[in-house]
Amino acid sequence: MFVDEGDTVVIPDLYWENYSLIFENAYKGKIVTFPLFKNGGFNVEGFSETLDSISGKIVLLLNFPNNPTGYTPLISEIELIVNAIKQQSDKGKRVVAIIDDAYFGLVYEKEVYTESIFNQLSLLDEKVLAVKLDGPTKEDYVWGFRVGFITYGVKNGTSELYEALENKTAGAVRGNISNVSHLSQSLLYSAYFSEQYEADKKQKYDTLNARYQSIVKVLANPKYTKHFTALPFNSGYFMCIELNQSLKAEAIRKILLDNYSTGVIVFGNLIRLAFSAVPESKIPQLVENIYLACDEFIKKDLE
């Protein structure tokens, strides 16, 4: 609906790989990235500079908590991000801000912004269209259901505008996937009205939070900096460690699989860890396995 051939789509340099398939392969847009982190936090400066470099319409995609890093901006960073987008509309640029909230609500630290940035962007400027994408796949722990929600917001938006967007969205859905599974919709509709829903959801959140706290504690051991360091993370399902320059992530991945029965995903020289899928009791062993695999790689490299 929003990306024409040749349009620029701005996303962080660490992103879900399917974005490339969607925006570039399917719709012939051009992805431009900005470095996500600077000085241990969201790189507002790099974000602003990238937006400044684009002339004409900007399609912007923000994914918080970010996949693969598990980072959500802090309360102190959100206003800076919103202001950077406002500066573009003040210059007369149209901005479509797509907010991928797949992991919305899964925040584990107090200083993290717990709302969706959609709230602020939807009231920002008439030239800024905010598009909120979310669903129960991660928020309600129903992997595979593939039910999603789209919410539009624009300052001074009229009923006629929203009706047109609704109709165009329905046509796009009909022309791409026909319809979402009625079974998934029905099961979720029933679950949302269950008296047990809130308690069940809190129990799953508490499990994830415990696993998050465990991996934070384990990675605080200075021993592991010999081979890797954690990128900033505070939310979501995943986190990333960055290997030291002497190591090769793909080789480490194979050693982990062959010798330690441990499966990970690599991005360049990063290893993504799905702490969400690892029992709390096994998280220390997960990190230790990576450390030992790095030792093995160095030993083989020296032979």
Backbone as CSV, one residue per row, in Angstrom:
resi,resn,N_x,N_y,N_z,CA_x,CA_y,CA_z,C_x,C_y,C_z
1,MET,0.812,-1.218,0.000,0.000,0.000,0.000,0.845,1.266,0.000
2,PHE,2.025,1.206,0.621,2.785,2.436,0.830,4.133,2.474,0.121
3,VAL,4.573,1.350,-0.425,5.894,1.306,-1.047,5.746,1.079,-2.545
4,ASP,6.189,2.075,-3.313,6.235,1.957,-4.767,7.670,1.663,-5.197
5,GLU,7.830,1.221,-6.411,9.167,0.907,-6.921,10.080,2.134,-6.791
6,GLY,11.234,1.911,-6.184,12.200,2.986,-6.005,12.065,3.753,-4.713
7,ASP,10.982,3.554,-3.964,10.811,4.255,-2.697,11.852,3.796,-1.673
8,THR,12.222,4.716,-0.796,13.192,4.415,0.255,12.473,3.981,1.524
9,VAL,12.949,2.882,2.102,12.420,2.371,3.365,13.550,2.394,4.385
10,VAL,13.370,3.149,5.450,14.401,3.303,6.472,14.148,2.332,7.615
11,ILE,15.152,1.528,7.936,15.061,0.593,9.056,16.412,0.534,9.762
12,PRO,16.464,0.031,10.994,17.758,-0.124,11.671,18.637,-1.132,10.931
13,ASP,19.948,-1.061,11.167,20.859,-1.980,10.484,20.767,-3.410,11.022
14,LEU,20.119,-3.595,12.151,19.853,-4.921,12.685,18.349,-5.150,12.593
15,TYR,17.934,-6.057,11.700,16.507,-6.195,11.432,16.142,-7.611,11.010
16,TRP,14.856,-7.904,11.122,14.267,-9.171,10.686,14.460,-9.293,9.178
17,GLU,15.070,-10.385,8.724,15.482,-10.497,7.331,14.317,-10.492,6.347
18,ASN,13.127,-10.867,6.799,11.985,-10.869,5.881,11.622,-9.468,5.401
19,TYR,12.081,-8.428,6.114,11.846,-7.069,5.624,12.447,-6.882,4.230
20,SER,13.599,-7.481,3.984,14.218,-7.381,2.661,13.353,-8.049,1.607
21,LEU,12.816,-9.215,1.932,11.956,-9.924,0.977,10.695,-9.125,0.684
22,ILE,10.127,-8.531,1.721,8.870,-7.791,1.559,9.087,-6.504,0.771
23,PHE,9.999,-5.662,1.244,10.124,-4.323,0.671,10.941,-4.283,-0.620
24,GLU,11.985,-5.087,-0.702,12.848,-5.029,-1.878,12.450,-6.045,-2.939
25,ASN,12.328,-7.311,-2.569,12.011,-8.339,-3.564,10.580,-8.228,-4.082
26,ALA,9.640,-8.031,-3.167,8.234,-8.029,-3.580,7.792,-6.691,-4.163
27,TYR,8.261,-5.578,-3.567,7.712,-4.276,-3.974,8.743,-3.318,-4.560
28,LYS,9.990,-3.826,-4.748,11.034,-3.071,-5.473,11.394,-1.747,-4.796
29,GLY,11.211,-1.693,-3.473,11.686,-0.530,-2.741,13.169,-0.662,-2.458
30,LYS,13.726,0.334,-1.827,15.152,0.339,-1.498,15.307,0.549,0.001
31,ILE,15.887,-0.438,0.678,16.101,-0.338,2.107,17.370,0.460,2.389
32,VAL,17.243,1.442,3.260,18.379,2.219,3.748,18.412,2.044,5.266
33,THR,19.572,1.686,5.795,19.659,1.418,7.223,20.439,2.508,7.957
34,PHE,20.174,2.598,9.243,20.964,3.451,10.120,21.499,2.584,11.258
35,PRO,22.694,2.907,11.789,23.237,2.109,12.897,22.355,2.236,14.131
36,LEU,21.875,1.117,14.614,20.888,1.128,15.698,21.452,1.658,17.015
37,PHE,22.703,1.320,17.312,23.250,1.653,18.623,24.415,2.642,18.552
38,LYS,24.497,3.465,19.594,25.643,4.342,19.804,25.766,4.597,21.304
39,ASN,26.939,4.365,21.818,27.204,4.580,23.250,26.220,3.824,24.137
40,GLY,25.891,2.604,23.718,25.048,1.751,24.544,23.571,2.050,24.521
41,GLY,23.115,2.891,23.579,21.696,3.220,23.494,21.265,3.454,22.064
42,PHE,20.018,3.876,21.882,19.493,4.130,20.540,20.263,5.279,19.893
43,ASN,20.663,5.059,18.645,21.489,6.031,17.928,20.610,7.104,17.292
44,VAL,20.174,8.064,18.086,19.295,9.127,17.602,20.003,9.958,16.529
45,GLU,21.270,10.220,16.732,22.030,11.025,15.768,22.081,10.349,14.402
46,GLY,22.417,9.068,14.389,22.468,8.334,13.117,21.105,8.221,12.467
47,PHE,20.080,8.052,13.288,18.704,7.996,12.808,18.324,9.304,12.115
48,SER,18.608,10.422,12.773,18.269,11.738,12.220,19.029,12.011,10.921
49,GLU,20.303,11.677,10.906,21.116,11.915,9.711,20.604,11.113,8.521
50,THR,20.170,9.897,8.775,19.643,9.065,7.684,18.343,9.652,7.138
51,LEU,17.455,10.093,8.015,16.215,10.723,7.569,16.508,11.994,6.775
52,ASP,17.485,12.776,7.226,17.850,14.009,6.533,18.352,13.749,5.116
53,SER,18.967,12.592,4.906,19.588,12.292,3.619,18.576,11.916,2.538
54,ILE,17.320,11.746,2.925,16.294,11.288,1.987,15.444,12.467,1.532
55,SER,15.268,12.565,0.237,14.390,13.600,-0.310,13.058,12.960,-0.685
56,GLY,11.990,13.715,-0.513,10.673,13.173,-0.848,10.117,12.306,0.254
57,LYS,9.184,11.429,-0.109,8.481,10.582,0.851,9.437,9.649,1.585
58,ILE,9.192,9.503,2.876,9.967,8.571,3.695,9.039,7.484,4.215
59,VAL,9.413,6.238,3.972,8.743,5.113,4.612,9.697,4.628,5.701
60,LEU,9.248,4.677,6.936,10.083,4.366,8.090,9.491,3.178,8.826
61,LEU,10.343,2.219,9.171,9.862,1.071,9.931,10.616,0.984,11.254
62,LEU,9.865,1.003,12.344,10.427,0.879,13.685,9.875,-0.381,14.338
63,ASN,10.753,-1.186,14.865,10.380,-2.471,15.455,10.876,-2.512,16.907
64,PHE,9.958,-2.272,17.848,10.307,-2.267,19.274,9.384,-3.212,20.032
65,PRO,9.903,-4.143,20.797,11.301,-4.523,20.911,11.869,-4.983,19.571
66,ASN,13.103,-4.581,19.326,13.742,-4.907,18.055,14.057,-6.396,17.958
67,ASN,13.805,-6.945,16.798,14.258,-8.295,16.451,15.379,-8.114,15.434
68,PRO,16.615,-8.480,15.747,17.020,-9.548,16.675,17.582,-9.118,18.015
69,THR,17.714,-7.820,18.313,18.513,-7.417,19.469,17.751,-7.395,20.788
70,GLY,16.413,-7.331,20.740,15.657,-7.236,21.984,15.821,-5.898,22.669
71,TYR,15.899,-4.826,21.871,16.061,-3.489,22.460,14.833,-2.634,22.205
72,THR,14.371,-1.977,23.262,13.316,-0.969,23.182,13.894,0.343,23.705
73,PRO,13.647,1.468,23.021,14.189,2.742,23.493,13.759,3.071,24.922
74,LEU,14.600,3.811,25.592,14.300,4.261,26.938,13.314,5.434,26.887
75,ILE,12.707,5.723,28.016,11.782,6.852,28.099,12.481,8.128,27.641
76,SER,13.742,8.277,28.011,14.512,9.476,27.661,14.826,9.557,26.171
77,GLU,14.738,8.438,25.454,15.086,8.415,24.029,13.881,8.627,23.116
78,ILE,12.699,8.284,23.599,11.509,8.329,22.750,11.228,9.726,22.225
79,GLU,11.291,10.738,23.079,11.011,12.103,22.627,11.995,12.536,21.550
80,LEU,13.249,12.102,21.664,14.256,12.444,20.659,13.933,11.799,19.319
81,ILE,13.439,10.567,19.361,13.063,9.868,18.133,11.865,10.561,17.480
82,VAL,10.867,10.888,18.302,9.671,11.572,17.792,10.048,12.924,17.200
83,ASN,10.913,13.653,17.866,11.328,14.968,17.363,12.086,14.858,16.045
84,ALA,12.876,13.799,15.893,13.607,13.598,14.637,12.643,13.406,13.473
85,ILE,11.542,12.706,13.733,10.529,12.504,12.688,9.771,13.797,12.435
86,LYS,9.499,14.538,13.499,8.803,15.823,13.359,9.610,16.799,12.495
87,GLN,10.910,16.772,12.635,11.765,17.654,11.846,11.599,17.388,10.352
88,GLN,11.345,16.141,9.988,11.161,15.810,8.568,9.836,16.353,8.038
89,SER,8.777,16.216,8.825,7.484,16.752,8.376,7.516,18.277,8.352
90,ASP,8.282,18.885,9.260,8.424,20.346,9.257,9.094,20.835,7.973
91,LYS,9.910,19.960,7.369,10.576,20.306,6.115,9.688,20.025,4.895
92,GLY,8.466,19.563,5.158,7.531,19.305,4.073,7.526,17.883,3.568
93,LYS,8.299,17.005,4.190,8.338,15.609,3.750,7.145,14.834,4.312
94,ARG,6.616,13.939,3.492,5.585,13.018,3.959,6.272,11.793,4.554
95,VAL,5.764,11.356,5.699,6.368,10.221,6.393,5.303,9.167,6.678
96,VAL,5.571,7.943,6.249,4.760,6.802,6.652,5.574,6.041,7.689
97,ALA,5.150,6.096,8.937,5.878,5.442,10.023,5.173,4.127,10.362
98,ILE,5.788,3.030,9.967,5.235,1.705,10.237,5.841,1.202,11.542
99,ILE,4.991,0.902,12.512,5.459,0.468,13.827,5.139,-1.011,13.990
100,ASP,6.173,-1.839,13.896,6.019,-3.283,14.034,6.085,-3.621,15.521
101,ASP,4.914,-3.789,16.131,4.817,-4.040,17.575,4.599,-5.514,17.890
102,ALA,5.273,-6.378,17.144,5.051,-7.816,17.315,5.314,-8.291,18.737
103,TYR,6.264,-7.655,19.429,6.636,-8.083,20.779,6.179,-7.082,21.835
104,PHE,5.153,-6.325,21.503,4.684,-5.259,22.386,4.349,-5.788,23.785
105,GLY,4.784,-5.034,24.792,4.465,-5.389,26.177,5.514,-6.208,26.880
106,LEU,6.448,-6.790,26.130,7.441,-7.673,26.738,8.678,-6.867,27.140
107,VAL,8.518,-6.023,28.139,9.577,-5.126,28.616,9.966,-5.548,30.021
108,TYR,11.295,-5.557,30.293,11.776,-6.110,31.558,12.550,-5.128,32.431
109,GLU,12.708,-3.872,31.993,13.447,-2.888,32.775,12.588,-1.640,32.980
110,LYS,12.742,-0.979,34.120,11.876,0.140,34.489,12.064,1.372,33.621
111,GLU,13.280,1.635,33.140,13.535,2.866,32.397,13.126,2.783,30.930
112,VAL,12.618,1.630,30.525,12.227,1.418,29.131,10.829,1.985,28.876
113,TYR,10.631,2.564,27.701,9.323,3.100,27.312,8.357,1.937,27.087
114,THR,7.279,1.889,27.851,6.399,0.722,27.823,5.197,0.867,26.898
115,GLU,4.952,2.074,26.387,3.860,2.260,25.437,4.379,2.088,24.014
116,SER,3.480,2.140,23.051,3.895,2.114,21.651,4.165,3.535,21.181
117,ILE,5.221,3.709,20.403,5.532,5.026,19.859,4.422,5.502,18.914
118,PHE,3.547,4.584,18.520,2.385,4.930,17.691,1.563,6.038,18.326
119,ASN,1.413,5.985,19.642,0.581,6.970,20.342,1.021,8.396,20.042
120,GLN,2.319,8.625,20.061,2.820,9.976,19.824,2.848,10.325,18.336
121,LEU,3.219,9.377,17.512,3.325,9.667,16.083,1.968,9.905,15.436
122,SER,0.927,9.272,15.963,-0.398,9.423,15.368,-0.962,10.832,15.550
123,LEU,-0.395,11.596,16.498,-0.859,12.963,16.764,0.192,14.010,16.391
124,LEU,1.226,13.574,15.695,2.384,14.434,15.485,2.160,15.518,14.440
125,ASP,1.682,15.150,13.261,1.598,16.093,12.147,0.707,15.488,11.070
126,GLU,0.048,16.321,10.309,-0.832,15.825,9.243,-0.051,15.135,8.120
127,LYS,1.240,15.366,8.047,2.054,14.727,7.006,2.674,13.417,7.485
128,VAL,2.373,13.023,8.729,2.906,11.779,9.290,1.759,10.781,9.486
129,LEU,1.794,9.702,8.737,0.813,8.629,8.897,1.454,7.521,9.717
130,ALA,0.886,7.237,10.878,1.387,6.169,11.738,0.588,4.897,11.480
131,VAL,1.300,3.795,11.304,0.680,2.506,11.004,1.156,1.501,12.047
132,LYS,0.264,1.072,12.913,0.632,0.142,13.990,0.299,-1.288,13.579
133,LEU,1.291,-2.150,13.607,1.105,-3.562,13.277,1.372,-4.393,14.526
134,ASP,0.390,-5.147,14.940,0.635,-6.031,16.074,-0.289,-7.237,15.984
135,GLY,-0.144,-8.142,16.949,-0.951,-9.353,16.913,-0.589,-10.276,18.057
136,PRO,-1.297,-11.359,18.181,-1.126,-12.251,19.325,0.011,-13.260,19.197
137,THR,0.628,-13.366,18.016,1.643,-14.406,17.825,2.686,-14.387,18.937
138,LYS,3.243,-13.220,19.239,4.220,-13.118,20.327,3.572,-12.582,21.608
139,GLU,2.679,-11.609,21.467,2.086,-10.991,22.656,1.280,-11.986,23.490
140,ASP,0.629,-12.935,22.810,-0.211,-13.910,23.510,0.322,-15.334,23.370
141,TYR,1.566,-15.452,22.872,2.267,-16.732,22.873,1.553,-17.814,22.064
142,VAL,1.058,-17.436,20.888,0.372,-18.406,20.030,1.084,-18.451,18.670
143,TRP,2.320,-18.925,18.681,3.114,-19.001,17.458,2.374,-19.824,16.406
144,GLY,2.316,-19.264,15.213,1.685,-19.985,14.117,0.254,-19.578,13.836
145,PHE,-0.394,-18.859,14.754,-1.780,-18.458,14.514,-1.873,-17.421,13.391
146,ARG,-0.888,-16.546,13.302,-0.789,-15.571,12.215,-2.042,-14.704,12.075
147,VAL,-2.523,-14.226,13.197,-3.602,-13.245,13.193,-2.983,-11.887,13.527
148,GLY,-3.295,-10.873,12.747,-2.680,-9.571,12.972,-3.707,-8.454,13.006
149,PHE,-3.261,-7.304,13.485,-4.104,-6.116,13.565,-3.354,-4.926,12.975
150,ILE,-4.071,-4.072,12.263,-3.496,-2.848,11.719,-4.307,-1.672,12.246
151,THR,-3.602,-0.687,12.785,-4.244,0.521,13.282,-3.599,1.730,12.620
152,TYR,-4.423,2.636,12.096,-3.914,3.849,11.455,-4.174,5.059,12.345
153,GLY,-3.243,6.005,12.278,-3.439,7.251,13.016,-2.725,8.397,12.333
154,VAL,-3.420,9.528,12.168,-2.822,10.722,11.600,-3.516,11.932,12.216
155,LYS,-2.768,12.967,12.484,-3.333,14.157,13.098,-4.449,14.731,12.234
156,ASN,-5.600,15.013,12.851,-6.773,15.573,12.164,-7.328,14.641,11.090
157,GLY,-7.096,13.355,11.246,-7.637,12.391,10.289,-9.159,12.380,10.313
158,THR,-9.770,12.335,9.148,-11.229,12.353,9.040,-11.775,10.940,8.891
159,SER,-13.079,10.802,9.097,-13.703,9.491,8.927,-13.579,9.018,7.484
160,GLU,-13.621,9.962,6.544,-13.478,9.592,5.118,-12.079,9.049,4.847
161,LEU,-11.071,9.658,5.456,-9.694,9.183,5.275,-9.534,7.769,5.816
162,TYR,-10.022,7.551,7.028,-9.868,6.222,7.636,-10.687,5.169,6.897
163,GLU,-11.826,5.552,6.374,-12.621,4.595,5.594,-11.885,4.204,4.327
164,ALA,-11.233,5.189,3.683,-10.462,4.882,2.475,-9.291,3.952,2.795
165,LEU,-8.611,4.209,3.912,-7.508,3.338,4.315,-7.999,1.923,4.634
166,GLU,-9.144,1.860,5.284,-9.720,0.550,5.612,-10.043,-0.234,4.344
167,ASN,-10.629,0.433,3.379,-10.989,-0.241,2.131,-9.753,-0.690,1.352
168,LYS,-8.749,0.171,1.303,-7.514,-0.192,0.593,-6.804,-1.346,1.306
169,THR,-6.849,-1.337,2.632,-6.232,-2.421,3.390,-6.946,-3.733,3.133
170,ALA,-8.275,-3.688,3.135,-9.053,-4.907,2.868,-8.728,-5.454,1.487
171,GLY,-8.572,-4.563,0.517,-8.231,-5.011,-0.826,-6.844,-5.617,-0.888
172,ALA,-5.895,-5.023,-0.172,-4.531,-5.551,-0.153,-4.480,-6.927,0.503
173,VAL,-5.214,-7.084,1.619,-5.251,-8.372,2.300,-5.894,-9.421,1.392
174,ARG,-7.019,-9.046,0.781,-7.733,-9.975,-0.091,-6.865,-10.403,-1.275
175,GLY,-6.073,-9.459,-1.790,-5.257,-9.756,-2.959,-3.973,-10.491,-2.660
176,ASN,-3.569,-10.555,-1.371,-2.306,-11.201,-1.010,-2.482,-12.537,-0.296
177,ILE,-3.306,-12.550,0.750,-3.438,-13.784,1.527,-4.875,-14.283,1.582
178,SER,-5.801,-13.589,0.931,-7.221,-13.926,0.918,-7.867,-13.657,2.270
179,ASN,-7.459,-14.422,3.301,-8.043,-14.201,4.625,-7.215,-14.933,5.665
180,VAL,-7.274,-14.447,6.898,-6.615,-15.122,8.003,-7.480,-16.307,8.432
181,SER,-6.827,-17.319,9.001,-7.527,-18.515,9.451,-8.673,-18.168,10.402
182,HIS,-9.875,-18.612,10.045,-11.040,-18.380,10.901,-10.906,-19.142,12.215
183,LEU,-10.252,-20.310,12.176,-10.046,-21.091,13.397,-9.188,-20.304,14.389
184,SER,-8.096,-19.700,13.906,-7.228,-18.913,14.783,-7.989,-17.737,15.371
185,GLN,-8.767,-17.064,14.544,-9.539,-15.922,15.022,-10.539,-16.341,16.100
186,SER,-11.202,-17.445,15.860,-12.224,-17.910,16.798,-11.628,-18.326,18.141
187,LEU,-10.499,-19.031,18.099,-9.846,-19.456,19.331,-9.377,-18.251,20.158
188,LEU,-8.815,-17.261,19.474,-8.350,-16.074,20.178,-9.515,-15.273,20.746
189,TYR,-10.584,-15.155,19.974,-11.759,-14.419,20.448,-12.285,-15.052,21.731
190,SER,-12.299,-16.360,21.755,-12.754,-17.064,22.958,-11.788,-16.842,24.118
191,ALA,-10.482,-16.893,23.838,-9.482,-16.746,24.888,-9.536,-15.364,25.534
192,TYR,-9.763,-14.324,24.720,-9.768,-12.963,25.238,-10.898,-12.729,26.242
193,PHE,-11.939,-13.524,26.157,-13.063,-13.373,27.082,-13.017,-14.389,28.220
194,SER,-11.942,-15.154,28.278,-11.796,-16.142,29.344,-11.388,-15.464,30.643
195,GLU,-11.940,-15.919,31.763,-11.575,-15.371,33.066,-10.123,-15.684,33.409
196,GLN,-9.558,-16.690,32.758,-8.196,-17.129,33.050,-7.152,-16.412,32.198
197,TYR,-7.606,-15.625,31.214,-6.693,-15.040,30.233,-5.585,-14.206,30.874
198,GLU,-5.937,-13.250,31.709,-4.937,-12.352,32.295,-3.936,-13.121,33.149
199,ALA,-4.414,-14.087,33.927,-3.525,-14.868,34.786,-2.575,-15.716,33.955
200,ASP,-3.098,-16.324,32.888,-2.248,-17.151,32.015,-1.177,-16.297,31.340
201,LYS,-1.572,-15.113,30.883,-0.626,-14.236,30.188,0.466,-13.753,31.144
202,LYS,0.081,-13.429,32.362,1.063,-12.984,33.347,2.045,-14.106,33.678
203,GLN,1.548,-15.323,33.744,2.427,-16.452,34.041,3.493,-16.607,32.955
204,LYS,3.094,-16.477,31.687,4.050,-16.590,30.584,5.044,-15.429,30.609
205,TYR,4.533,-14.230,30.922,5.434,-13.072,31.012,6.460,-13.286,32.125
206,ASP,6.013,-13.774,33.267,6.918,-14.005,34.387,7.997,-15.015,34.011
207,THR,7.627,-16.020,33.219,8.607,-17.009,32.762,9.666,-16.350,31.883
208,LEU,9.221,-15.519,30.932,10.167,-14.824,30.060,11.043,-13.862,30.854
209,ASN,10.440,-13.145,31.778,11.191,-12.194,32.587,12.279,-12.901,33.391
210,ALA,11.952,-14.058,33.940,12.940,-14.819,34.714,14.090,-15.263,33.819
211,ARG,13.786,-15.666,32.594,14.835,-16.082,31.669,15.693,-14.891,31.256
212,TYR,15.045,-13.741,31.074,15.787,-12.525,30.757,16.747,-12.178,31.893
213,GLN,16.238,-12.149,33.122,17.074,-11.796,34.264,18.238,-12.771,34.408
214,SER,17.985,-14.028,34.082,19.037,-15.036,34.186,20.162,-14.782,33.185
215,ILE,19.806,-14.477,31.935,20.859,-14.275,30.938,21.615,-12.967,31.193
216,VAL,20.933,-11.969,31.734,21.617,-10.728,32.114,22.669,-11.030,33.181
217,LYS,22.291,-11.813,34.172,23.202,-12.162,35.272,24.387,-12.972,34.762
218,VAL,24.120,-13.936,33.913,25.201,-14.793,33.399,26.186,-13.991,32.566
219,LEU,25.669,-13.145,31.690,26.538,-12.382,30.802,27.334,-11.304,31.534
220,ALA,26.964,-11.006,32.770,27.710,-10.028,33.560,29.057,-10.567,34.018
221,ASN,29.267,-11.865,33.881,30.551,-12.470,34.252,31.642,-11.951,33.310
222,PRO,32.652,-11.241,33.820,33.679,-10.665,32.956,34.471,-11.697,32.171
223,LYS,34.394,-12.940,32.575,35.091,-14.012,31.861,34.704,-14.059,30.393
224,TYR,33.442,-13.778,30.100,32.951,-13.965,28.735,33.417,-12.873,27.777
225,THR,33.884,-11.747,28.303,34.364,-10.680,27.414,35.625,-11.094,26.666
226,LYS,36.221,-12.192,27.069,37.368,-12.729,26.320,36.970,-13.024,24.880
227,HIS,35.713,-13.453,24.687,35.265,-13.853,23.354,34.111,-13.028,22.798
228,PHE,33.268,-12.450,23.667,32.090,-11.742,23.153,31.529,-10.770,24.176
229,THR,30.725,-9.831,23.662,30.016,-8.877,24.516,28.563,-8.796,24.049
230,ALA,27.677,-8.471,24.966,26.251,-8.372,24.634,25.937,-6.998,24.060
231,LEU,25.134,-6.967,22.999,24.580,-5.707,22.530,23.484,-5.275,23.512
232,PRO,23.155,-3.980,23.552,22.105,-3.531,24.475,20.799,-4.299,24.258
233,PHE,20.183,-4.756,25.326,18.888,-5.444,25.239,18.140,-5.242,26.544
234,ASN,16.817,-5.203,26.465,16.004,-4.940,27.658,14.575,-5.458,27.535
235,SER,14.272,-6.215,26.458,12.883,-6.576,26.193,12.807,-7.666,25.124
236,GLY,11.591,-8.135,24.855,11.368,-9.059,23.752,11.734,-10.502,24.018
237,TYR,12.054,-11.205,22.923,12.347,-12.647,22.963,13.822,-12.967,22.793
238,PHE,14.585,-12.022,22.229,15.942,-12.317,21.794,16.944,-11.320,22.346
239,MET,18.220,-11.666,22.199,19.315,-10.726,22.406,20.467,-11.193,21.522
240,CYS,21.445,-10.306,21.342,22.589,-10.632,20.488,23.890,-10.436,21.236
241,ILE,24.835,-11.318,20.950,26.201,-11.106,21.409,27.069,-10.859,20.187
242,GLU,28.034,-9.964,20.375,28.963,-9.637,19.287,30.293,-10.304,19.572
243,LEU,30.741,-11.124,18.626,31.993,-11.839,18.803,33.177,-10.908,18.584
244,ASN,34.273,-11.201,19.269,35.503,-10.460,19.037,35.987,-10.690,17.608
245,GLN,36.752,-9.767,17.091,37.118,-9.773,15.678,37.863,-11.030,15.241
246,SER,38.539,-11.679,16.139,39.306,-12.875,15.769,38.437,-14.106,15.547
247,LEU,37.149,-13.997,15.852,36.232,-15.134,15.757,35.306,-14.991,14.550
248,LYS,34.787,-16.127,14.084,33.873,-16.137,12.946,32.564,-16.794,13.375
249,ALA,31.483,-16.032,13.307,30.204,-16.487,13.848,29.701,-17.764,13.185
250,GLU,29.818,-17.860,11.878,29.306,-19.044,11.185,30.060,-20.300,11.613
251,ALA,31.370,-20.168,11.783,32.160,-21.314,12.243,31.771,-21.694,13.671
252,ILE,31.551,-20.692,14.514,31.123,-20.958,15.892,29.759,-21.641,15.894
253,ARG,28.863,-21.192,15.020,27.532,-21.791,14.940,27.622,-23.292,14.649
254,LYS,28.506,-23.673,13.721,28.647,-25.087,13.349,29.251,-25.901,14.487
255,ILE,30.223,-25.330,15.183,30.814,-26.025,16.326,29.759,-26.255,17.407
256,LEU,28.950,-25.238,17.664,27.891,-25.374,18.662,26.913,-26.486,18.300
257,LEU,26.572,-26.558,17.031,25.607,-27.567,16.586,26.213,-28.965,16.641
258,ASP,27.444,-29.089,16.174,28.075,-30.409,16.074,28.543,-30.955,17.415
259,ASN,29.059,-30.082,18.274,29.715,-30.563,19.495,28.956,-30.282,20.787
260,TYR,27.960,-29.376,20.720,27.276,-28.978,21.951,25.753,-29.062,21.861
261,SER,25.240,-29.600,20.761,23.788,-29.719,20.572,23.078,-28.402,20.853
262,THR,23.678,-27.309,20.392,23.160,-25.970,20.643,22.934,-25.248,19.319
263,GLY,21.716,-24.814,19.079,21.397,-24.126,17.836,21.228,-22.631,18.042
264,VAL,21.905,-21.841,17.229,21.792,-20.386,17.278,21.669,-19.854,15.853
265,ILE,21.336,-18.577,15.744,21.256,-17.911,14.443,22.320,-16.828,14.409
266,VAL,22.979,-16.687,13.260,24.038,-15.685,13.156,23.670,-14.605,12.153
267,PHE,24.131,-13.386,12.436,24.013,-12.238,11.535,25.397,-11.608,11.463
268,GLY,26.109,-11.814,10.358,27.458,-11.271,10.283,28.302,-11.870,11.394
269,ASN,28.823,-11.023,12.281,29.600,-11.527,13.405,28.819,-11.473,14.721
270,LEU,27.503,-11.457,14.594,26.631,-11.504,15.763,25.990,-12.878,15.891
271,ILE,25.747,-13.277,17.114,24.977,-14.490,17.391,23.712,-14.083,18.130
272,ARG,22.566,-14.452,17.555,21.295,-14.155,18.213,20.911,-15.311,19.117
273,LEU,20.564,-14.990,20.355,20.142,-15.995,21.320,18.670,-15.807,21.655
274,ALA,17.889,-16.851,21.470,16.467,-16.816,21.824,16.332,-17.297,23.263
275,PHE,16.649,-16.412,24.212,16.554,-16.801,25.626,15.127,-17.177,25.997
276,SER,14.167,-16.706,25.205,12.761,-17.022,25.454,12.473,-18.509,25.334
277,ALA,13.287,-19.213,24.562,13.041,-20.628,24.298,13.925,-21.557,25.132
278,VAL,14.680,-20.988,26.069,15.604,-21.784,26.870,15.155,-21.782,28.334
279,PRO,14.949,-22.944,28.932,14.583,-22.981,30.356,15.612,-22.227,31.189
280,GLU,15.138,-21.567,32.223,16.017,-20.741,33.045,17.228,-21.524,33.555
281,SER,17.006,-22.769,33.916,18.085,-23.586,34.476,19.184,-23.894,33.458
282,LYS,18.870,-23.780,32.158,19.844,-24.118,31.121,20.534,-22.902,30.507
283,ILE,20.126,-21.719,30.890,20.725,-20.518,30.306,22.221,-20.413,30.630
284,PRO,22.670,-20.697,31.871,24.122,-20.661,32.120,24.893,-21.600,31.189
285,GLN,24.332,-22.772,30.926,25.018,-23.720,30.049,25.039,-23.238,28.607
286,LEU,23.961,-22.563,28.182,23.917,-22.003,26.827,25.080,-21.044,26.611
287,VAL,25.256,-20.106,27.533,26.329,-19.118,27.396,27.691,-19.791,27.501
288,GLU,27.812,-20.735,28.411,29.079,-21.458,28.562,29.420,-22.243,27.306
289,ASN,28.427,-22.841,26.672,28.672,-23.587,25.432,29.257,-22.678,24.352
290,ILE,28.732,-21.461,24.263,29.253,-20.524,23.265,30.701,-20.179,23.589
291,TYR,30.970,-19.976,24.852,32.333,-19.666,25.287,33.283,-20.814,24.920
292,LEU,32.871,-22.040,25.193,33.706,-23.204,24.893,33.883,-23.387,23.389
293,ALA,32.825,-23.117,22.623,32.919,-23.222,21.161,33.918,-22.204,20.613
294,CYS,33.942,-21.013,21.215,34.921,-20.002,20.808,36.335,-20.478,21.118
295,ASP,36.514,-21.091,22.275,37.817,-21.655,22.622,38.248,-22.694,21.596
296,GLU,37.319,-23.560,21.207,37.622,-24.594,20.210,38.039,-23.978,18.878
297,PHE,37.329,-22.957,18.468,37.642,-22.303,17.194,39.061,-21.736,17.215
298,ILE,39.410,-21.075,18.304,40.749,-20.487,18.413,41.822,-21.567,18.420
299,LYS,41.544,-22.663,19.132,42.507,-23.767,19.195,42.736,-24.355,17.806
300,LYS,41.650,-24.567,17.034,41.787,-25.115,15.677,42.509,-24.140,14.761
301,ASP,42.243,-22.867,14.974,42.841,-21.833,14.129,44.346,-21.756,14.342
302,LEU,44.797,-22.117,15.556,46.217,-22.049,15.864,46.969,-23.305,15.438
303,GLU,46.227,-24.384,15.195,46.874,-25.649,14.818,47.412,-25.617,13.385
